[in-house]
Amino acid sequence: MKEKRSKFAILGILSMGPMSGYDIKKIYEKSIGNFWSESYGQIYPLLKVLVDQGFATNSIEKQVGKPDRHVYSLTDSGRDELGRWLVEPVKDQIGRVEIALKLFFGHQVSPEDNIRQVDHFEEMRNREILALRATEERLKTEQANNPHLPYMLATVSYGQHVNQALIHWCEETRSVLNELSGKVKQSGKGESRNSDHGNALQ
């Protein structure tokens, strides 16, 4: 599903103006890469698809001492396709969440191992929040006069809220794991005492 919708990310970027594949990748990194990423190797095949579908055109700019520059532009059909998608209801997405996968099989290791995973995951979320705050300040400075700024900031706010919720989840999960760790330790002590008692009776 993500691959099919990836073309709309590129259509949206091309709506800002003609640009090369490299330009598109730089826009990704500075803006929508916070919530929708593509590798450099995926962009060019997608651009070819858009050209084949008539949603974009490809022109070649000659450069002195450099390889020719391929510049892609949005067509009227491409703009219509982007507009059609923008008003469609959002589809639910099921992604790959490694921390959830690890915890699902967490009984295979100790509670302490799982706690370390949660701690690491929380650290990443805190770093992401700091990065998003920096992005927010940069946008407010660099795009102060851009009428589209509220839309940009809405995506940053989305990331901040998601990460704050995940930090809250980390706190709850760590509490459960700490309680489980205590029970495991207590059980271990009980087994040790029973073993000692058994030895004494022999």
NUKE-145488 format. One record per residue: residue in one letter; x, y, z of N, C-alpha, C in turn. Coordinates in pm, whole numbers, padded with zeros to 5 digits, always signed. Layout:
% NUKE-145488
aXYZXYZXYZ ...
//
This chain:
% NUKE-145488
m+00083-00121+00000+00000+00000+00000+00086+00126+00000 k+00193+00124+00078+00279+00243+00087+00338+00276-00048 e+00380+00170-00126+00442+00193-00255+00345+00264-00349 k+00218+00227-00344+00119+00289-00432+00100+00436-00396 r+00101+00467-00270+00076+00605-00227+00202+00691-00231 s+00317+00629-00251+00440+00705-00256+00440+00804-00372 k+00371+00771-00479+00371+00861-00594+00306+00995-00560 f+00214+00993-00464+00147+01118-00427+00240+01210-00349 a+00334+01151-00277+00434+01232-00208+00518+01308-00311 i+00556+01239-00419+00636+01304-00523+00552+01403-00601 l+00428+01369-00629+00339+01465-00696+00326+01592-00613 g+00313+01575-00482+00301+01691-00394+00425+01778-00396 i+00542+01714-00396+00667+01790-00400+00681+01862-00534 l+00645+01794-00643+00654+01857-00775+00556+01973-00791 s+00451+01973-00707+00356+02085-00713+00422+02214-00666 m+00537+02202-00598+00612+02321-00555+00691+02383-00670 g+00711+02304-00776+00787+02355-00890+00872+02246-00952 p+00922+02268-01074+01007+02169-01141+01134+02144-01061 m+01178+02019-01059+01301+01986-00987+01354+01850-01030 s+01479+01827-00997+01544+01700-01029+01515+01598-00920 g+01555+01473-00947+01540+01369-00845+01617+01404-00720 y+01736+01462-00738+01818+01503-00623+01747+01613-00544 d+01686+01709-00613+01611+01815-00546+01496+01757-00463 i+01429+01659-00521+01316+01595-00452+01364+01527-00324 k+01478+01458-00333+01532+01391-00215+01565+01492-00106 k+01620+01607-00142+01653+01710-00043+01527+01765+00023 i+01420+01781-00055+01292+01826+00002+01241+01722+00102 y+01251+01595+00065+01212+01487+00155+01282+01502+00289 e+01415+01518+00283+01496+01523+00406+01460+01641+00494 k+01423+01753+00433+01395+01874+00510+01252+01887+00556 s+01164+01807+00500+01022+01828+00533+00950+01697+00563 i+00895+01633+00461+00807+01519+00486+00881+01393+00529 g+01014+01396+00526+01091+01281+00572+01065+01246+00717 n+01010+01340+00794+00977+01313+00934+00865+01211+00949 f+00783+01198+00844+00670+01107+00855+00647+01022+00731 w+00727+01048+00625+00712+00966+00503+00845+00967+00430 s+00914+00855+00430+01048+00852+00372+01056+00760+00251 e+01144+00795+00162+01176+00713+00047+01328+00713+00031 s+01383+00603-00013+01526+00600-00041+01551+00668-00174 y+01673+00714-00193+01711+00780-00318+01685+00687-00436 g+01708+00556-00414+01690+00458-00520+01545+00435-00557 q+01452+00471-00469+01309+00454-00500+01251+00572-00577 i+01313+00687-00564+01257+00809-00623+01257+00803-00775 y+01368+00761-00835+01376+00762-00980+01280+00665-01048 p+01265+00542-00996+01163+00454-01055+01022+00513-01044 l+00993+00579-00932+00861+00641-00916+00843+00756-01014 l+00949+00833-01036+00941+00942-01133+00914+00889-01274 k+00977+00779-01306+00955+00717-01437+00809+00674-01452 v+00753+00618-01346+00612+00577-01348+00523+00699-01371 l+00553+00809-01301+00470+00930-01315+00477+00985-01458 v+00595+00980-01518+00610+01026-01657+00531+00934-01750 d+00543+00802-01729+00471+00706-01813+00321+00723-01801 q+00275+00763-01682+00130+00780-01659+00081+00917-01706 g+00173+01003-01747+00134+01135-01794+00114+01236-01684 f+00156+01203-01563+00140+01294-01449+00259+01389-01433 a+00367+01361-01502+00485+01448-01497+00557+01442-01631 t+00639+01543-01657+00722+01544-01776+00869+01547-01734 n+00954+01503-01824+01097+01499-01797+01170+01575-01907 s+01241+01680-01868+01322+01756-01963+01468+01748-01921 i+01558+01766-02016+01701+01754-01987+01768+01889-02000 e+01839+01927-01896+01915+02051-01896+02063+02018-01912 k+02125+02075-02015+02267+02054-02036+02347+02134-01933 q+02452+02074-01879+02537+02141-01782+02683+02130-01827 v+02756+02238-01817+02895+02240-01858+02982+02168-01755 g+03053+02066-01799+03142+01992-01710+03072+01903-01611 k+02940+01886-01626+02862+01802-01535+02766+01716-01616 p+02717+01607-01558+02617+01525-01628+02490+01606-01654 d+02417+01568-01757+02290+01635-01786+02198+01625-01666 r+02120+01730-01646+02028+01736-01532+01886+01706-01580 h+01827+01601-01524+01690+01565-01558+01594+01641-01465 v+01509+01722-01524+01416+01805-01447+01274+01756-01472 y+01202+01733-01363+01065+01682-01371+00966+01792-01334 s+00858+01797-01411+00755+01898-01388+00618+01831-01380 l+00532+01887-01298+00397+01835-01281+00311+01877-01401 t+00235+01785-01456+00142+01817-01563+00005+01852-01504 d-00085+01900-01586-00220+01929-01539-00287+01801-01489 s-00262+01690-01559-00319+01561-01515-00261+01521-01379 g-00133+01548-01361-00069+01517-01233-00127+01600-01121 r-00153+01727-01147-00212+01814-01045-00353+01767-01011 d-00428+01725-01113-00563+01672-01089-00558+01544-01007 e-00460+01457-01039-00445+01331-00965-00411+01357-00820 l-00324+01454-00795-00287+01492-00659-00409+01545-00584 g-00486+01632-00650-00605+01688-00587-00708+01582-00554 r-00724+01485-00644-00819+01376-00620-00780+01298-00496 w-00649+01267-00484-00602+01190-00369-00613+01269-00239 l-00587+01399-00244-00588+01481-00123-00725+01486-00055 v-00831+01470-00133-00965+01477-00073-01022+01339-00041 e-00948+01232-00073-00991+01098-00037-00975+01077+00113 p-01061+00997+00177-01042+00964+00319-00908+00892+00340 v-00845+00919+00453-00718+00855+00486-00740+00706+00509 k-00649+00624+00456-00656+00480+00477-00577+00443+00602 d-00626+00344+00675-00556+00298+00793-00426+00231+00751 q-00323+00245+00833-00194+00187+00801-00145+00097+00913 i-00098-00019+00876-00036-00110+00972+00111-00117+00937 g+00194-00061+01023+00336-00056+00994+00413-00162+01069 r+00545-00154+01057+00632-00245+01128+00688-00173+01250 v+00651-00220+01367+00696-00158+01492+00783-00259+01564 e+00914-00242+01555+01007-00343+01606+00996-00361+01757 i+00976-00252+01832+00968-00265+01977+00848-00352+02016 a+00738-00339+01942+00619-00422+01970+00647-00568+01937 l+00719-00591+01828+00753-00728+01790+00844-00792+01894 k+00943-00717+01941+01035-00770+02042+00961-00803+02172 l+00871-00713+02213+00799-00737+02339+00701-00853+02327 f+00646-00874+02207+00552-00984+02188+00620-01117+02219 f+00750-01125+02187+00827-01246+02215+00920-01225+02335 g+00888-01125+02415+00976-01088+02527+00993-01194+02633 h+00898-01291+02640+00910-01395+02742+01030-01485+02719 q+01092-01474+02601+01207-01557+02571+01334-01508+02643 v+01331-01383+02690+01446-01326+02761+01398-01273+02895 s+01488-01213+02971+01452-01167+03105+01375-01035+03101 p+01297-01004+03206+01230-00874+03212+01329-00759+03203 e+01449-00779+03258+01551-00673+03253+01593-00644+03109 d+01603-00749+03028+01636-00730+02887+01529-00647+02818 n+01404-00676+02850+01292-00602+02790+01288-00458+02839 i+01320-00439+02966+01324-00303+03022+01429-00220+02949 r+01545-00281+02921+01650-00209+02847+01602-00171+02708 q+01524-00258+02645+01469-00225+02514+01375-00104+02523 v+01290-00104+02623+01196+00006+02643+01271+00136+02673 d+01375+00128+02756+01455+00246+02788+01518+00305+02661 h+01572+00216+02578+01635+00261+02454+01533+00325+02361 f+01416+00263+02352+01309+00316+02267+01265+00454+02315 e+01257+00471+02448+01217+00600+02505+01323+00707+02474 e+01450+00669+02482+01557+00763+02449+01544+00812+02305 m+01512+00720+02214+01494+00759+02074+01377+00855+02058 r+01271+00831+02132+01154+00919+02122+01188+01059+02174 n+01265+01066+02281+01305+01196+02335+01394+01271+02236 r+01484+01198+02169+01568+01262+02069+01484+01312+01952 e+01383+01234+01916+01295+01274+01806+01218+01401+01841 i+01173+01411+01965+01101+01532+02008+01192+01653+02000 l+01316+01639+02043+01411+01751+02034+01433+01792+01889 a+01444+01692+01801+01463+01721+01659+01341+01792+01601 l+01224+01751+01643+01101+01813+01594+01087+01956+01644 r+01130+01979+01767+01127+02117+01819+01220+02207+01739 a+01336+02152+01702+01431+02229+01621+01372+02256+01483 t+01303+02157+01428+01237+02174+01298+01129+02280+01306 e+01054+02277+01416+00947+02376+01435+01003+02517+01438 e+01111+02537+01512+01171+02670+01521+01229+02713+01387 r+01290+02618+01315+01347+02651+01184+01238+02693+01086 l+01127+02619+01087+01017+02653+00997+00958+02790+01029 k+00943+02818+01157+00886+02947+01197+00974+03063+01153 t+01106+03037+01146+01199+03141+01104+01208+03151+00952 e+01232+03034+00888+01255+03033+00743+01127+03051+00662 q+01014+03007+00717+00887+03012+00644+00788+03109+00708 a+00840+03207+00775+00753+03300+00851+00647+03364+00762 n+00680+03393+00638+00587+03461+00547+00517+03366+00451 n+00538+03237+00472+00476+03138+00384+00333+03111+00431 p+00233+03133+00346+00094+03111+00388+00064+02964+00417 h+00153+02875+00372+00133+02732+00396+00195+02685+00528 l+00254+02776+00604+00321+02740+00728+00232+02662+00826 p+00105+02701+00846+00021+02624+00941+00010+02476+00904 y+00009+02445+00774+00001+02305+00732+00131+02232+00766 m+00243+02299+00745+00373+02240+00778+00382+02213+00928 l+00341+02311+01008+00350+02297+01153+00256+02189+01205 a+00146+02166+01136+00052+02062+01177+00119+01925+01171 t+00204+01903+01069+00273+01774+01058+00379+01760+01168 v+00444+01870+01204+00541+01867+01313+00470+01837+01444 s+00357+01899+01465+00278+01876+01586+00234+01731+01596 y+00199+01673+01482+00160+01530+01479+00274+01445+01535 g+00395+01469+01486+00510+01393+01533+00535+01411+01681 q+00518+01534+01730+00540+01560+01871+00438+01486+01958 h+00313+01489+01917+00207+01421+01994+00228+01270+01994 v+00263+01213+01879+00285+01069+01871+00399+01027+01963 n+00508+01101+01961+00623+01066+02044+00595+01084+02192 q+00517+01187+02228+00479+01204+02368+00393+01088+02415 a+00301+01043+02329+00216+00929+02364+00300+00803+02381 l+00401+00785+02296+00486+00667+02304+00572+00670+02431 i+00613+00788+02472+00688+00800+02598+00599+00760+02716 h+00473+00801+02712+00378+00761+02816+00362+00609+02815 w+00356+00550+02696+00346+00404+02684+00471+00338+02744 c+00587+00396+02720+00712+00342+02777+00706+00340+02929 e+00654+00447+02987+00645+00455+03132+00552+00346+03187 e+00438+00327+03122+00344+00223+03166+00405+00084+03150 t+00467+00060+03035+00523-00072+03007+00639-00103+03101 r+00722-00003+03128+00834-00024+03219+00784-00059+03359 s+00675+00003+03401+00617-00027+03532+00572-00173+03539 v+00507-00220+03433+00462-00359+03427+00581-00454+03430 l+00685-00421+03353+00803-00506+03346+00880-00508+03477 n+00886-00395+03545+00951-00390+03676+00879-00479+03777 e+00745-00475+03770+00666-00560+03860+00689-00707+03827 l+00696-00737+03699+00722-00875+03656+00861-00920+03699 s+00958-00829+03688+01094-00861+03730+01099-00894+03878 g+01024-00817+03958+01019-00843+04102+00960-00978+04133 k+00857-01017+04058+00794-01147+04080+00889-01260+04044 v+00965-01239+03933+01060-01343+03892+01168-01360+03997 k+01218-01246+04049+01322-01253+04152+01269-01318+04279 q+01146-01282+04315+01087-01339+04436+01068-01490+04420 s+01026-01529+04301+01008-01671+04273+01140-01744+04281 g+01244-01679+04233+01378-01739+04238+01424-01760+04380 k+01396-01662+04467+01433-01674+04608+01357-01787+04675 g+01228-01798+04639+01147-01904+04697+01199-02041+04659 e+01238-02054+04531+01290-02182+04486+01421-02213+04558 s+01502-02108+04582+01629-02127+04650+01607-02173+04793 r+01507-02112+04862+01480-02149+05001+01428-02292+05008 n+01338-02326+04913+01283-02462+04911+01393-02563+04887 s+01487-02526+04800+01599-02616+04769+01686-02637+04893 d+01713-02525+04966+01793-02536+05088+01724-02622+05192 h+01591-02604+05202+01515-02679+05300+01519-02828+05266 g+01508-02854+05137+01512-02994+05093+01645-03057+05123 n+01751-02982+05103+01885-03035+05130+01904-03064+05278 a+01843-02978+05361+01859-02994+05504+01787-03119+05553 l+01678-03157+05481+01603-03275+05524+01672-03405+05483 q+01763-03395+05386+01828-03517+05338+01936-03564+05435 
//
